[in-house]
Amino acid sequence: MVENNNRNETVNVEFAFGNSNSVNFQKAVKIAKKFDSYIYFENNGDPQTYQISEKLSIDDKSGWNLVSKLLELAGRWRSSELKLNGYNISQRKFSENFSAVQRCYLRKRVMGYDENYCLCGDGRSFRIEPTKKFGCAFEKGVLRELPQHGRFPKREEDFFPDSSSHSEFNDPLWMIFGRHNPKRNSFEFDKKKIRDRIIENSTKEACVACPAFSLERIKKSINELPDSIPLDDENYKPVCSKFKKETVIGVISKIDYLGFHEGRRETVFDDEGDDDESISDHSSLNESRKLQENVRHIPEVKFSDIGGLSGVLEEIRKVIVLPLTHPEYFKKLGIKGHKGILFYGPPGNGKTLIAKAIAFESKSHFELISGPEVKSKWYGQSEENLREVFKRARKYSPSIIFIDEIDSIAGERSGGNRSPDFSVVAQLLVLMDGMSDSAGVTVIAATNRIDTVDNAVLRPGRFDYHLEIPNPGEKERAEIWEKCLQKMTTAGQIDYIRLSRNSNGFSGAAIAAACEEAGLIIIENAINSGISADALFISEIALLDAIEKILKKRS
């Protein structure tokens, strides 16, 4: 199929931010200046607002990389605002979905798919099959079908979450929008309400940057829905109000199939209103657990979420991430990546967090082994547990195996005596020695005291690359304060340097604890004073009080 080279594939990107006390402020200005459209607005001769307004092609890799870097630095500031094609988008929404939206459109362009492509699949693994979406794989607001969760909702109200419910199914089914008709013999659907909700939610998502995104397509798909469904239709079951049993608030398909990895799980609602759950033999409890284990697990932690360790993260990119993401380069030059890496340093400085971020950045399966928990009272079970972990890691490679507190199972032996855990250590070393260079598995271990780890574990070919994760200095603590407070509701300008100086000696974990302590102080005062939760925010004074409280506990 010949592509139309005249179609509009540009995205209007507008981003503005104001002055900030953030340690990243000058970096953000420097990146903004790289755009041709960069301008700033003055107040009394001083720059107050900085802005870019670009037209980027959807496949302009360098341009979008710059936008991403700028948003990582300044996207969460109160003064910042991002617009894509005229729609306001949060930095979080952009970071979560834009890359997937971009890949989705480029796949559509390369394969020459028509608009039916946008009605199918999940945006990542498309198959042209019956419609699953109203107009875009990344739309939000209303479900056209039940999601492919690993388990079925246990309660009927889980199909129809609203602002007052606590259902894990965040978007409601389209079948909830409507009313019980006056004759009480059918349920009539409100297509306008469905359309309004989808448009309101979807225009806040990164999908608005896609050249194929079309509100008209969404409206057309909604118009194709049935106007009503008779309540005596054998394929549907009416759902009644909890308060008025005679009032129908929606309908549910009596038979809905949910993907359950290698099997299918079926739930049927009987005519009397009770759930008659029919589960095939392979979906028993034990089989379900096995199926859950047989899934690649990639943690949702990014390098950009970690503060105060830029030097360490840069080293990690070269030593760990690159061999996993670009193995062909290393193979060409005959360079072997490290099988085992040991993180060491004081507790609370992000060793586990870094390991998870490595898995995310390299799109690697992640296996976590806690040293004390790997032991079993049953003979040989600890070794079997290790073998299973390495087996899964090879199956889902590239993989990261992270062993926390390795000194608890591989402590230094004195006087030639074997520790009670020697067989576990021996099994670990056998597994590492047996890994081929092309296995795509990297083992990372962590310890607070490297001097207590057995030398046999540290020899070449095992954990031979050691990386210190030190306590943060003043500048690094300021970055950690900023990262932690980005996820909290604050008010006014926060002086991160001041917080850093007052928290001398704090680890990253201690700073996170101080943020939580400040929140608890605010909540306690608000409850005692009768202040509404909507009015709450964390101030710099509360943070300083929390630091002082923690220091008093230490003394």
N, C-alpha and C positions, 0 to 999 in steps of 0.2 A: 504494500500500500504506500502510495506517495504522500509524504507529509506536506502540509500547507505551511510554507515558510513565512507567510504573511500574518499568521495568527499572532495575537498579543501574548507574549510569554513574560512580560515584565511585571514586576511587583513594585508598587509604590511604598517605599519604606520611609517613615518619618519617626525620628527619635529625638527627644529633647530632655535635658536634665539641668538642674540648677547647681549652685555652689554647694559644696559639701565638706565636712571635716574628715571624711573618709580618707584612709591612707591610700586608697586607689583613685582619688580624685584626679591627680595630675596624669596618671596613666590613662584614665578615661578621656581626658581632654586631648592627650597626645594621639590616641587612636581616632577620635572624632575628626581631628585635623587632616587625617589621611583621605577623607572623603572630599570630593570636589565641591559638594554642596554645603560644606561646613560654614556656619555663621554663628555669631553670638550677639546678644542684645545687652546693652549697657544701662546702668542706672547710676547717675552722678559720676559718669566716667569709668565705673568699674563693671567688668563683665558679670552678668547675673544669670543669664540663660544661654545654654549652648545647644545647638540644633543641627541635625543633618536631615536632608530630604532627597532621597536617591530613588532612581528607577533601576532596579536590578533585575537581570534575567533570572529566571527560576534556576538555571544551571550555572550561574556565576559563582563558582566555588570560592574564589578569593574574596569576592565582595561579601558573601554570606558569612565567611569565616571572620571577617572584620566586624560584621554586625554582631555575631555571637560573642566575640571577645568584649565588645563594648557593653553588651547586655550583661555579661558575667560580672563586669566591674560596676556598672551603674544602674542596671535594670531594676534593682529592688529598692532604690532610693525613693523616698516619698516624692521628691521633685521630678522623678523621671516619668516619661510617657512614651509608649510605643504604639504606632499605628501601622497596620498593613492594609493597603488598598482602602484607606480611610476608616478602618475599624480599629477601635482600641483593643489591644491584646496585652495581656500581662507577660512579664518576663518568664514566669513559670510555665505558662501555656506554650510560649514560643520554644523554650528549651526542651519541653517534654515531647512536642509533636512536630515541629517544623521539619526536622530531618526526615521523619517518616513520610510527611506530606510530600516533600520534595522527591524522595525516592519513588513514591507512589505515582506521581505525575510522569516522571521520566520513564518509568516502566510502561505506562500507558502510551507514551509517545513512541517509544522504541517498538512496542508490539503492535502499534497501529489499531488499538482497540477503539470501539465507538463509545458512546455515552453509557451503554449498559455496563461498562467496566466500573463506573462510579457507583453502581447500584449493588455491587457484589462484594463479598469477602470482607476482610478486616483491615485493608490497607497495607498488609504485609505479605500475606500468602493468598493471592487471589485465584479464584476459579470462577469461570463464567458459568453461573448456575442461577436458580430462581432468586429473585430479588430479596436481599437482606436489609437493604438500607433505603432511605427515602431519596437520597441524592448524592451522598458522599460517605465514604468509609469512616471519616473522622467527625461526622456530625454528632451533635449532642442534644439532649433534651427529651427525646422520646424514642423508645425501642420499637422497631417494626417486628422483631422476633426476639425470643428469649436469648440471652447471651449464652455462649458455650462455656458455662462454668463447669468446674469439676464436680459440682453437686447441685441437686435440685432444691429450690426454695421449699422450706418445710411448712410455711404458713401462706395462706392465700394472700394476706395483706402485703407479703413481700413482692407480689407481682405489681402492686400499685403503691409504691412509696410516695409520700408527700412530705411537705416541710415539717410535719410533726412526727413522722415515723423515723425509726432508727434502722431501717432496712439497709443491708449491704448492697442491694440492687438500686443504684442511685437514680437511674432514669426509669420512668414508668412505661409500661406498655401502652400502645396507642388505644387499646381497648377500654381504658379507663375514662377516656374523654368523651363524655356524652351524657345522656339522661334516659331514665326509664320513661317510655312514652306514656301519654295519658291513658291509653287503652290497656296498659300493663301487659302487652303481649310481645314487645320487642324492646331492644336497646338501640337508641338512635345516637349516632356519633357526631361529635362537634368537630368538624374538620378545621374550622377557623382556629380553634383553641390549640389543636395539634400543630397547625402551621405556625402560629405565633410563638409557641414554646420552642419549636425547633429553630426557628430563625433567631429568636432572642439568645439562645444558648450557643448556636453554631457560629454566629458572628463574633463571638468572643474567643474562638479557637483559631489555631494556626491554619486551618483549612481554607480560610478566606484568602490566603496568599496563593492558592493553587489556581492556575489559569483555567482549569476545567471546572472549578467550583461554580455552581449555578443555583441561585435561589429559585429560578423559574423551574428547574428540574425537580427540586424538592416540592414545590407547590403542585406540579403536575402529578407526581407520585402520590401525594396526599389525596388529590382529587379522585384518584383511581380506587381509593378505599371504598368499601361498601357503605351505603348511607345508614344501614341498620342491619341488625341480626335478630331473627325471631328467637324468642327465649325457649321455644320448643325444638330448636335445631339440635339434633343429636350430636353434632360435632363440638358444641360449646356448652359451658356451664355458667349460669349467672352467678355473680358474686354479690351478696347482699350486704347492706350496711350493718355495722356492729350495733348501731343504736336503733335502727328501724329494720327489722328483719324482712319486712315486706317490700323494702325499697332496694332496687337493683342499682349498684354503683359501677358495674362493669361486667365484662364477660371474660372467660378464660377458655382457651382451647383445651378440650378434655385430654388430649394426648399430645404431650410436647416431649421431643427428644432432645437430650443434651449430650454433647460430646463428652465422653469420659475416657480420653486418651485412647486406649486400645479397645474399649467396650462401649456399650450404650446403656443409659439408665432411663427407665420409663416410669412416669408417674401418671396415674389415672384418677380423676376425681369421679366418685360414684354419684348416683342420682340423689343420695340422701344427704350430701354435703360433707361427709367424712372423707378423709384422704385414704384411698386404698392404694397403698404403695406397692408396686410390683417391681422387684429388682431381680434381674437375671443372675444366675448362679455365679458368674465371674465377677459380680460387683459386690460380693460379700465384704465384710469389714477388713479382713486380712488382705484380700485382693485389692481393695481400694487403697490400702496403705502402700502396697507394692506399686500400684499404678502411679501414685503421687510421687514415689521415689524415682520413677522412671521418667523424669522430666528435667530438662536443663534448668538450672537455677542461676540467674544473674542478678546480683544485688543492685538496688537502685541507689547507689552512692557514687558520686562523681568526684574527680579531682577538684573541680571548682567548689565543692562543698567543704573542702578541707582548707583550713587557714593556718598560716604560720609555718608551712613546710614546703615552700616553693623550691628550694634547693634540693631537698630530698626527693620531691616528686619528679623533678627534672632528671635526676639520676635514675629513678625507677623507670621512667619512660624509656630510657636507653637500654637498661639492663634487663628489664622484665617484659614491658609491653611490646616493644618492637619485635623481639623474637617470636611472640605469639601472633602478632598481627601481620608481620611480613617475613615468614619463615623462608620464603624463596630467596631473599637477598642473602641471608646467612648461609643457606645451603650452597649458593653460587660461589661464595668466597671461602667456603670451608670453615666457617666460624661456628662453634658450638655454643649455644646458649647455656646458661647456668641451670642445672636441674634443681638445685636447692639454694634458697636465699634465707638468711637469718636476720630478722629485725631484733635489735636489742636496744635497751635504754630504759629510763625510769617509767613507771606505770602511769597510765592516764594520758599519754601523748599521741594516741591515734594509731597504734600498730594494727589493730583489727580493722579499723576504719579504712586505712590505706590498702589493706589486702582486699577488702570488698570493692574499693574504688578501682583497683587494678583489674579485677574481674569485669567490672562494668566497662572500663575504657577499652579493654581488649576483647569484649564480648565473649568472655570465657565462663564456662560452667564453674560454680563455686561450691567447694566442699569445706565445711568447718569441722575441725577436730579439736575438742578441748582436752588438754593433757590429763587432768584429773578424772574427766568423765569417760575416757576411753577404756579405763580399767573395768574388768568384770570379775565377779566372785567365782564365775564358772570357768573351769580349766579350759584354756584354748579359745575362749570366746572373744577376748580382747584382740588376739591376733586375727581371728576371723573378721571382726569388725573392721580392722585396718585393710584387710584384703578386699572387702566389699567396697570400701571407699575408693581405693585405687582402681578397682575394676570399673566403677561408675565413671571415674575421672577419665579413664582411657576411652570409654564408650562415647562420652560426650565432649571429647577434646575439640578445641583447646580448653584446658581446664586449669583451675587454680585449686590446690589443696592447701588449706591454711591450718597449721598446728599451733594452737595457742598454749602458752606455758609449757613448752617442750621440756624445760628443766625438771618438771614434775615426773616425767617418765624416763628421761634420759639424763639424769643427774650424774655428776662425776663420781667414778668409783675410786675408793681409797683402799690401799693395801691389797689390790688385786682381787678384792671380793666382789662378787656379782650382787647387784641390787635385786630386790624381789621382782622388779619390772624388766629384768634383763631380756626375757623372752620377747616382750613387746618391742623393745628397742631393736633387738636382733631382727624381728620381723619387718620393722620399718626400714632398716638398712638393706635388707634383702630386696624389698620392694623397690627401693630407690635405685639400687645397683642393677636391678633387672629392667629398669625403664630404658627403652631405646631413645636415641636423640630425636627421632621423628614422632615420638608418642604424643607431643603437644601438651604435655602435663608439666607444670611447674609447681614445686612444693615450697611453700613459704612457712617458716616457723618463727615464733616470737618468744622472747624471754626478757625478764627484767634484769637477770644477772648472767651474762655470758660466761663468766668465770666458773659457774657451777655446771655447765653443760659438758657431757662426756666428750673427750677428744675424738673418739671414734666417729661421732656424729659430725664433727667439724672438718674432717679430712677432705682432700680434693675428690670431686665426684659426688660429694654429698652436700652438706650445707657449707659450701666453701666461699660463698660471697656474703660478707657481713656488712650490714648497713645500720648505722646508729640513728635512732630517732630521739633526739635530745630534748631537754626541757626548752620551752620557747623563751627567747629574749624579749626585750621591751617591744620592739617592732612587731615581732611575731605574735605576741600576746594581743596587741592592738588588732591585728588581722583576725585572730580567733574571736575576740569580742564582737567584731563586726559580723562575722559569719554566724555566730550564735544568735545575735539580736535581729538578723534579717528575717528569722522565722517567727519573731514575736512582735506584738503591737507596742510600739514606742511612740513617744511624743517629744517634739523639740529636737534640737541638734545634740547628738551624743558625742562627747569628747572621748574618743577611744584611746587616745594617748594618755589621758588622765586616768582612765580605768586601768590601763596597762601598768602605769607607774604604781598605782595603789595595790595592784595584785601581784607584786613581785614574788617570784617563786611559785606561782600557780601553774599547774599543768593545764592542758586543754580540757581534761575532764573536770578539773576544779573550776575553770571558768564557766563551763556549761552548768555545773552545779550552782554557781553563784547566780547565774541568770534565772534558774528555777527558784532559788531562794528569794530573789527579788520579787518574782511573780507571786510567791506564797505570801510575802509581806504585804503586797498590794491587795491581794484577795482577802486576807484576814482583816485589814483595815477597812476595806469596802464593806464586808459583811457586817462588821461592828458598827459602821456608820450608816448602814442602809443605802449604800450607793448601788445603782444599777450596774449590771455586768457590761452593758453597752458602753458605759462611760469609762471603763478601765483602760489603762495603758501603763507601760513601764517607763519610769523616768530615770534620769542619771542619778538622782539622789537615792532612789530605792536600790540601784545597783551598788552604789558606794556603801550603803547600809548593809547590804548582803555581804560585800567583801569584808567589812569590819566584823560582822557576825561570824564568818568562817574563820577569820584570823584569831578571834577570841577562843573559838573551839580548839584551835591548834595549840594555843599557848597554855 
